[in-house]
Amino acid sequence: MSHQIRERDVRGVEVQPDFTLVGDDMVIGSTQWLDADGRLQERFQVLTLRDGKIVDMQGCTTLRQAERFARRKSG
């Protein structure tokens, strides 16, 4: 995420990504940043991995939604 922001030359945006392994092949990524109005924005992504590569990515608006999606997909 930080690389993409640098590539787009977005100034003044500090991104704080975080990743949590939730299974052998699934990761929940979360990203926080302050928008132009100073409000905290947060997004979550469920990444499915196979052979060390991302094969699926689902965007979620809350951590709870991401966790539910990951449970359904892995079960």
C-alpha positions as a printed Julia matrix, in Angstrom:
75×3 Matrix{Float64}:
   0.0     0.0    0.0
   2.78    2.42   0.9
   4.47    1.68  -2.42
   1.27    2.49  -4.36
   0.91    5.83  -2.58
   4.52    6.72  -3.37
   3.96    5.73  -7.01
   0.93    8.01  -7.21
   2.89   10.83  -5.54
   0.25   11.46  -2.86
   1.8    13.91  -0.42
   0.97   14.26   3.24
  -0.71   10.87   3.54
   0.7     8.52   6.12
  -0.55    4.97   5.68
  -0.32    2.39   8.45
  -0.82   -1.14   7.06
  -1.1    -4.18   9.32
  -1.41   -7.88   8.47
  -2.75  -10.79  10.54
  -2.39  -14.43   9.52
  -5.77  -16.11  10.12
  -5.1   -19.51   8.56
  -2.53  -21.44   6.58
  -3.49  -19.59   3.4
  -5.41  -16.5    4.53
  -4.38  -13.05   5.76
  -6.46  -10.09   6.93
  -4.84   -6.82   6.02
  -5.91   -3.53   7.52
  -4.94   -0.06   6.42
  -5.45    3.21   8.31
  -4.86    6.74   7.12
  -6.07   10.28   7.72
  -8.09   11.75   4.88
  -7.8    15.35   3.67
 -10.26   16.46   6.39
  -8.21   14.82   9.15
 -10.67   11.95   9.67
  -9.32    8.47  10.28
 -10.13    6.08   7.44
  -9.76    2.32   7.81
 -10.23   -0.52   5.34
  -9.79   -4.28   5.58
  -8.86   -6.86   2.98
  -9.0   -10.65   3.16
  -6.16  -12.09   1.07
  -6.14  -15.73  -0.01
  -2.67  -17.09  -0.77
  -1.58  -20.06  -2.85
   2.06  -20.97  -3.48
   3.13  -17.66  -1.94
   0.99  -15.54  -4.28
  -2.25  -13.65  -3.76
  -4.99  -15.49  -5.66
  -8.01  -13.64  -4.24
  -8.66  -10.39  -2.4
 -11.94   -9.29  -0.83
 -12.4    -5.75   0.48
 -14.37   -5.26   3.71
 -15.45   -2.14   5.59
 -15.08   -3.56   9.11
 -12.8    -6.03  10.86
 -15.82   -8.08  11.89
 -16.95   -8.37   8.27
 -13.42   -9.43   7.23
 -13.26  -12.07   9.98
 -16.68  -13.48   9.01
 -15.66  -13.63   5.35
 -12.4   -15.41   6.23
 -14.24  -17.96   8.41
 -16.82  -18.72   5.69
 -14.18  -19.05   2.99
 -11.86  -21.29   5.0
 -14.61  -23.49   6.41
